[in-house]
């Protein structure tokens, strides 16, 4: 069953999910790998957006940059008074989720003067930051769009293959902490939740017309919310959807029980955000495009923060590193599939990082090297 939103932003099919048990269900993987933007421990007391100090700590920073460059680690800097050590790597690289530029800045410090870095982001604020950096560093080109447009956007720049792709799928701290964006249930604001506020419909607009069953389906599939029917019923009884705090309170009252230390609106907010931004569909498109775009020996490095995304990345890399696909399992003579990636690796944050930045605790970095197998469109699942 799938409720992945189409690129045209159409309504989900209410008939796709019909069995939402609200009784003795076991804890889901999302409860173990909760989206880092929504955990109670990671969010401060309510505050207005003009009181927030927008600081974002890039997660798994040196590990990701080392992975996309294909090295075990970056040069160490024992004496900070001396110029920073650099690998001076040439080539074309992509940061598919620029955010506030933490990963891009560190990557740039290791690239040669003739290298190129293409950065993508949906968020207009992130694009402003990226444009400011691009004005200082001519190696950067900025694309204001989803990484799902990777192939066409790069082709427009005359780029058909790259040396490395990296993506941080987590929502950034500035987006969480700015109540006006609607991602947080700890700071009041409009129920928006769009990554790109310049286009598409907000969650509030969607909630006005979506039917109760479809809403329950979304909460169940994209948030793995066991009490989706009860919560959807309560949400559809609201008179308006102009306050994230009011929405969170309705969910809290409707929720019969929740995990200690975790806000009861966590999974519902996650589900609505993922759905309205077509996040899982974009991830699937991005991963599929990574195969023909990466050169032989090129590196793919992707950070995820919840199990829905991490599972997709894991299964994608497993399939394409083994050349084994589910559709071949029952064939008497399965075709020989190319192996597009080396054996994938997974890295989590250190204790030091999670102590310094609690929002990193659910992060996983998965990485793999593109093999020299020629890409065959007919063999792509």
C-alpha positions as CSV (number, residue, x, y, z in Angstrom):
1,X,0.0,0.0,0.0
2,X,1.3,3.5,-0.8
3,X,0.1,7.0,-0.3
4,X,3.1,8.8,-1.9
5,X,1.8,12.2,-3.1
6,X,2.1,12.8,-6.8
7,X,4.1,15.6,-8.3
8,X,0.9,17.4,-9.1
9,X,0.1,17.7,-5.4
10,X,-3.2,15.8,-5.8
11,X,-5.2,14.3,-2.9
12,X,-4.3,10.9,-1.7
13,X,-6.5,7.9,-2.5
14,X,-8.6,7.2,0.6
15,X,-9.1,3.6,-0.4
16,X,-5.4,2.6,-0.2
17,X,-5.3,2.1,3.6
18,X,-8.2,0.5,5.3
19,X,-7.0,-1.2,8.4
20,X,-5.8,1.2,11.1
21,X,-5.7,-0.8,14.4
22,X,-6.0,1.4,17.4
23,X,-5.6,-1.4,19.9
24,X,-2.6,-3.6,20.8
25,X,-0.1,-2.6,18.1
26,X,3.6,-2.9,18.8
27,X,5.8,0.2,18.9
28,X,6.9,1.2,15.4
29,X,10.4,1.9,14.1
30,X,9.5,5.6,13.9
31,X,9.1,5.6,17.7
32,X,12.7,4.3,17.9
33,X,14.0,6.6,15.2
34,X,11.7,9.6,15.7
35,X,12.1,12.5,13.3
36,X,14.7,14.8,15.0
37,X,12.6,17.9,14.4
38,X,9.8,16.8,16.6
39,X,11.2,15.2,19.8
40,X,10.3,16.9,23.1
41,X,13.9,16.8,24.3
42,X,15.2,18.7,21.3
43,X,12.9,21.7,21.4
44,X,13.1,24.6,23.8
45,X,10.3,26.4,25.5
46,X,7.8,28.3,23.3
47,X,9.2,31.5,21.8
48,X,8.3,33.9,19.1
49,X,10.3,33.7,15.8
50,X,12.0,37.0,16.5
51,X,13.4,35.6,19.8
52,X,15.0,32.6,18.2
53,X,18.7,32.4,17.5
54,X,18.8,30.5,14.2
55,X,21.8,28.3,14.6
56,X,22.1,25.0,12.8
57,X,24.7,22.3,13.6
58,X,25.3,20.2,10.5
59,X,25.0,16.6,11.5
60,X,27.7,14.0,10.8
61,X,29.7,16.8,9.1
62,X,33.2,15.5,8.6
63,X,31.9,12.0,8.1
64,X,29.7,13.0,5.3
65,X,32.2,15.2,3.5
66,X,34.8,12.5,3.8
67,X,32.4,10.0,2.3
68,X,31.4,12.1,-0.7
69,X,35.1,12.7,-1.4
70,X,35.8,8.9,-1.1
71,X,38.4,9.3,1.7
72,X,38.4,7.7,5.2
73,X,38.8,11.0,7.0
74,X,39.6,14.6,6.4
75,X,43.0,16.1,7.2
76,X,43.4,17.0,10.9
77,X,44.3,20.5,11.9
78,X,46.6,20.4,15.0
79,X,47.7,24.0,14.8
80,X,44.8,26.3,14.2
81,X,47.1,29.3,13.6
82,X,48.3,27.7,10.3
83,X,46.2,27.6,7.1
84,X,43.6,24.9,7.0
85,X,44.8,21.6,5.4
86,X,43.0,20.8,2.2
87,X,42.8,17.7,-0.1
88,X,42.5,20.0,-3.1
89,X,40.2,17.6,-4.9
90,X,38.9,18.5,-8.4
91,X,35.6,17.4,-10.0
92,X,31.9,18.2,-9.9
93,X,30.0,17.7,-6.7
94,X,26.4,18.1,-5.6
95,X,24.9,19.1,-2.2
96,X,21.3,18.2,-2.8
97,X,20.1,19.8,0.4
98,X,22.0,23.0,1.1
99,X,20.2,24.0,4.2
100,X,22.4,26.5,5.9
101,X,25.5,25.3,4.1
102,X,27.4,23.5,6.8
103,X,28.3,20.5,4.6
104,X,28.9,22.6,1.5
105,X,31.3,24.9,3.3
106,X,33.4,22.1,4.7
107,X,33.3,20.4,1.2
108,X,34.5,23.6,-0.4
109,X,37.4,23.8,1.9
110,X,38.6,20.4,0.5
111,X,38.0,21.2,-3.2
112,X,40.5,22.6,-5.7
113,X,39.9,25.9,-7.4
114,X,38.8,24.3,-10.6
115,X,36.1,22.1,-8.9
116,X,32.4,22.8,-9.1
117,X,29.7,22.5,-6.4
118,X,26.0,22.6,-7.4
119,X,23.7,23.1,-4.4
120,X,19.9,22.5,-4.3
121,X,17.2,23.5,-1.9
122,X,13.5,24.1,-1.8
123,X,13.6,26.6,1.0
124,X,13.8,30.3,-0.2
125,X,15.7,31.3,3.0
126,X,18.3,28.5,2.4
127,X,18.6,29.8,-1.2
128,X,19.3,33.3,0.0
129,X,22.1,31.9,2.2
130,X,23.4,29.8,-0.8
131,X,23.3,32.8,-3.1
132,X,25.3,34.9,-0.6
133,X,27.9,32.1,-0.4
134,X,28.0,31.8,-4.2
135,X,28.7,35.5,-4.5
136,X,31.9,34.9,-2.6
137,X,32.9,31.6,-4.2
138,X,32.6,31.2,-7.9
139,X,32.8,27.4,-7.7
140,X,29.2,27.3,-6.5
141,X,26.0,27.3,-8.6
142,X,22.6,27.5,-6.8
143,X,19.4,25.7,-7.9
144,X,16.2,26.7,-6.2
145,X,14.3,23.4,-6.6
146,X,13.9,19.9,-5.2
147,X,16.6,17.4,-5.6
148,X,14.0,15.3,-7.5
149,X,14.9,17.6,-10.5
150,X,18.6,16.6,-10.3
151,X,19.0,15.2,-13.8
152,X,17.2,18.0,-15.7
153,X,18.6,20.8,-13.5
154,X,22.2,19.6,-14.0
155,X,21.6,19.0,-17.7
156,X,20.6,22.7,-18.0
157,X,24.1,23.5,-16.7
158,X,25.8,21.2,-19.2
159,X,26.5,18.5,-16.5
160,X,25.6,14.9,-17.2
161,X,27.8,13.2,-14.6
162,X,29.2,14.1,-11.2
163,X,32.0,12.9,-8.9
164,X,29.9,13.0,-5.7
165,X,26.4,13.4,-4.4
166,X,25.5,14.2,-0.8
167,X,22.1,14.9,0.9
168,X,21.0,15.6,4.4
169,X,17.3,14.7,4.5
170,X,16.7,16.2,7.9
171,X,14.8,19.4,8.4
172,X,17.1,22.2,9.6
173,X,17.1,23.8,13.0
174,X,16.1,27.3,11.7
175,X,13.1,25.7,10.0
176,X,12.1,24.0,13.2
177,X,12.7,27.0,15.5
178,X,10.9,29.5,13.3
179,X,7.3,29.2,14.4
180,X,6.0,31.0,11.3
181,X,7.1,28.0,9.2
182,X,4.6,25.7,11.0
183,X,6.9,22.8,11.6
184,X,7.0,23.1,15.4
185,X,4.2,22.3,17.8
186,X,6.2,24.2,20.5
187,X,6.0,27.6,18.9
188,X,2.8,29.0,17.5
189,X,2.5,29.9,13.9
190,X,0.5,29.2,10.7
191,X,-0.1,25.6,9.9
192,X,2.1,25.7,6.8
193,X,4.9,23.0,6.8
194,X,6.0,23.7,3.2
195,X,9.7,23.4,2.6
196,X,9.2,25.8,-0.3
197,X,6.9,28.6,0.8
198,X,6.9,30.1,-2.7
199,X,4.8,27.4,-4.2
200,X,2.3,24.6,-3.5
201,X,-0.4,24.3,-0.8
202,X,0.1,24.6,2.9
203,X,-1.1,21.9,5.4
204,X,-3.8,24.3,6.5
205,X,-5.2,24.6,3.0
206,X,-5.0,20.8,2.6
207,X,-6.8,20.2,5.9
208,X,-9.7,22.4,4.8
209,X,-10.8,20.0,2.1
210,X,-9.3,16.6,2.8
211,X,-11.7,14.0,4.0
212,X,-11.3,12.3,7.4
213,X,-10.4,8.9,6.0
214,X,-7.7,10.2,3.7
215,X,-6.3,12.2,6.6
216,X,-6.2,9.1,8.7
217,X,-4.4,7.2,6.0
218,X,-1.8,9.9,5.8
219,X,-1.2,9.9,9.5
220,X,-0.9,6.2,9.5
221,X,1.4,5.7,6.6
222,X,3.7,8.7,6.9
223,X,3.7,9.0,10.7
224,X,3.0,5.3,11.6
225,X,0.5,6.8,14.0
226,X,-1.5,3.9,15.6
227,X,-4.3,6.2,16.6
228,X,-4.7,7.8,13.2
229,X,-8.5,7.5,13.0
230,X,-9.2,9.0,16.3
231,X,-6.8,11.9,15.7
232,X,-8.1,12.5,12.1
233,X,-11.7,12.7,13.5
234,X,-10.6,15.3,16.1
235,X,-8.7,17.4,13.5
236,X,-11.6,17.5,11.1
237,X,-13.8,18.8,13.9
238,X,-11.7,21.9,14.3
239,X,-13.2,25.2,13.1
240,X,-10.0,26.6,11.7
241,X,-6.4,25.6,11.0
242,X,-4.5,28.8,11.7
243,X,-2.5,27.8,14.8
244,X,0.1,25.0,15.2
245,X,-0.3,25.1,19.0
246,X,-4.1,24.7,18.6
247,X,-3.6,21.8,16.2
248,X,-1.1,20.2,18.5
249,X,-3.5,20.6,21.5
250,X,-6.3,18.9,19.6
251,X,-4.0,16.0,18.7
252,X,-2.9,15.8,22.3
253,X,-6.4,15.6,23.7
254,X,-7.4,13.0,21.1
255,X,-4.4,10.8,21.7
256,X,-5.2,8.1,24.2
257,X,-1.6,7.5,25.3
258,X,1.9,8.4,24.2
259,X,5.5,7.6,24.9
260,X,7.0,9.3,27.9
261,X,9.1,12.3,27.0
262,X,7.6,12.5,23.5
263,X,4.9,15.0,22.5
264,X,1.7,13.2,21.3
265,X,1.7,15.3,18.1
266,X,5.1,14.2,17.0
267,X,4.1,11.5,14.5
268,X,1.1,13.4,13.2
269,X,3.1,16.6,12.5
270,X,5.8,14.4,10.8
271,X,3.2,12.7,8.6
272,X,1.6,15.9,7.4
273,X,4.9,17.5,6.7
274,X,6.2,14.5,4.7
275,X,3.0,14.3,2.7
276,X,2.6,17.9,1.8
277,X,6.2,18.1,0.6
278,X,6.2,14.7,-1.2
279,X,9.3,13.9,0.7
280,X,9.4,10.2,0.2
281,X,8.6,10.5,-3.5
282,X,11.4,13.0,-3.9
283,X,13.8,10.7,-2.1
284,X,12.9,7.8,-4.4
285,X,13.4,10.1,-7.5
286,X,16.8,11.4,-6.1
287,X,18.1,7.9,-5.4
288,X,17.1,6.5,-8.8
289,X,18.8,9.5,-10.6
290,X,22.0,8.9,-8.6
291,X,22.9,5.8,-10.6
292,X,23.3,7.3,-14.1
293,X,24.6,10.6,-12.8
294,X,27.5,9.3,-10.7
295,X,30.7,8.6,-12.5
296,X,32.5,5.2,-12.0
297,X,34.1,5.6,-8.6
298,X,31.8,8.5,-7.6
299,X,30.4,8.6,-4.1
300,X,26.8,8.7,-2.8
301,X,26.3,9.9,0.9
302,X,22.9,10.4,2.4
303,X,21.8,11.3,5.9
304,X,18.3,10.3,7.1
305,X,16.6,10.9,10.4
306,X,13.6,8.6,10.5
307,X,12.9,5.0,9.5
308,X,10.7,5.7,6.5
309,X,13.6,7.4,4.7
310,X,16.3,5.3,6.1
311,X,14.6,2.1,5.0
312,X,14.3,3.4,1.5
313,X,18.0,4.3,1.3
314,X,19.0,1.0,2.8
315,X,16.9,-1.1,0.4
316,X,17.9,0.9,-2.6
317,X,21.7,0.4,-1.9
318,X,21.2,-3.2,-1.1
319,X,19.4,-3.9,-4.3
320,X,21.8,-2.1,-6.5
321,X,24.9,-3.4,-4.7
322,X,23.8,-7.0,-5.0
323,X,22.0,-6.9,-8.3
324,X,19.1,-8.7,-6.7
325,X,15.6,-7.5,-7.1
326,X,12.2,-8.7,-5.6
327,X,10.6,-9.0,-9.0
328,X,13.2,-11.6,-10.0
329,X,12.7,-13.9,-6.9
330,X,10.1,-16.2,-8.4
331,X,11.6,-16.4,-11.9
332,X,13.0,-19.9,-12.8
333,X,16.1,-18.2,-14.4
334,X,16.5,-14.7,-12.9
335,X,18.3,-12.3,-15.3
336,X,21.8,-11.2,-14.3
337,X,21.5,-7.7,-13.0
338,X,24.4,-5.1,-12.9
339,X,25.7,-4.1,-9.6
340,X,25.8,-0.3,-9.6
341,X,27.2,0.2,-6.1
342,X,29.9,-1.3,-3.9
343,X,28.9,-2.8,-0.6
344,X,27.2,0.1,1.3
345,X,28.3,1.4,4.7
346,X,26.4,3.0,7.6
347,X,27.7,5.5,10.1
348,X,25.9,7.0,13.1
349,X,26.8,10.1,15.2
350,X,29.4,9.8,18.0
351,X,28.5,10.1,21.6
352,X,30.3,13.5,21.6
353,X,28.1,14.7,18.8
354,X,24.8,13.6,20.3
355,X,25.8,15.2,23.6
356,X,26.6,18.4,21.8
357,X,23.6,18.3,19.4
358,X,20.7,16.1,20.6
359,X,19.0,16.5,17.3
360,X,21.7,14.3,15.8
361,X,20.8,11.2,17.8
362,X,18.5,9.6,15.3
363,X,20.7,10.3,12.3
364,X,22.2,7.6,10.0
365,X,24.7,8.2,7.2
366,X,24.6,5.6,4.4
367,X,27.2,5.7,1.7
368,X,28.4,3.7,-1.3
369,X,30.7,3.9,-4.3
370,X,29.4,3.8,-7.8
371,X,30.9,0.8,-9.7
372,X,32.0,0.9,-13.3
373,X,28.9,-1.0,-14.5
374,X,27.2,0.7,-17.4
375,X,23.7,1.9,-16.5
376,X,21.0,0.0,-18.4
377,X,17.5,1.7,-18.2
378,X,15.7,-1.6,-18.9
379,X,17.2,-3.2,-15.8
380,X,16.2,-0.4,-13.4
381,X,13.4,-1.6,-11.1
